[in-house]
Amino acid sequence: GYALDILDSTSPQLNITSSSSDDTAKYAHITCGHYHNSEEPMTMMEGRSDGSNNYTRIGGGRSEGNSTNIIEFYTGANDATTGGTKRMYIDANGKVFIDQNATNSYALEIDHEGDAYNALHIDASALTTGSGLHIYSNANRTADYPLVELQDDNASSSGYGLKIRCDGDGDFIRGMNGTTVKWVVENDGKMGIGTASPDKLLHLSGSAT
């Protein structure tokens, strides 16, 4: 049996609130007892409605409870699976791991298995300014640690290492130092080194020392 079993056709079956007064900020705080009895309980979830926004906070948000330092997400193979399989978790440093149980050095790791076409798909169709994907770093990295690394470790693979498709009039790719274009590949196949406007298949401009 259960310590508490609510059987009622009315929805919602359970409503938790800090006040019943009208036009008053209300919250609900669901906790779990801490391992150490001297500590505040662990916050699992908090709901809050303050007249401007309705919040659902997972794992923290209130000083009356200790925050959660690992949040895990599980799914089952069907509707009769107990326990389930860990599919995603967020660690204490804010790193997100998807389908990855072993701790590693990636802020986000997607362990892609199955027959789906893309492991990660970003649809930026509504984006007219900015970047569909922006990777930023201000760290003093050494030469052995690039900002972006593509690696195909299958010796039998015949797929592309990198494919770029632009159906419009924009350049395929630009290499820049600050705001200065150092080399460019245009959509008609012309490549310019030292110029942003190549007029030949390969256009070299400037001098090298």
C-alpha positions, 0 to 999 in steps of 0.5 A: 500500500501507499502512505498516501493515496489520493483517489478523486476524479476532480482535477487537480487531485493535489493543490499545495499553496502557501496562502489562500488570499486573493492577489497574493504571491503563493508558493509550494515547496516539495522537499526530501529529508536530508541525509544529515538531520541537522541540515535543511531538507533537499529541495525537489521542486518549487512552484511560485505565482507572483502576479507577473510570472508562474515559475516551476523551479527544479532542484532549488530556489528557496533558502529553506531547502538545500539545493539538488546537486545532480538532476537525473532523467529516466525513461522506460522501454514501455509502460511496465518498466520499473526503474528505467534507464538514465537518459540525461543528467545535469551535474553540480557544475551545470554540465548536461549529459544526454545518454551518457552515464560516465563523467567526462570533460564535455559540457554537453555530450549527445551519445547518438544511437539508432537510425535517426538522420541527425544526432543534433538538428538546429532549426534556425529558420526564423533567425534573420540576425545573429548566428544559428550556432555561436561558440564563444571562448575567451580562454587562453587555449594552447595550439593542441586544443582547437575551439571546434574539433571534428573527428571521425574515428571509423577507418572504414567510413566514406562519409564527409568530414565536413559538408557546407551547403548554402543555397543563397548568394552568401559566402560558403565560409570566411576566415577572419581575424577580428573584423578583417577577412583573411580568406573566403570561399564564395558560393560559386567556388572561388577562393580568395586568400588575402581578399574578401572578393576573389575574381578568379578560381584562386585569388591570392592578394598581398605578400607573405614573409 
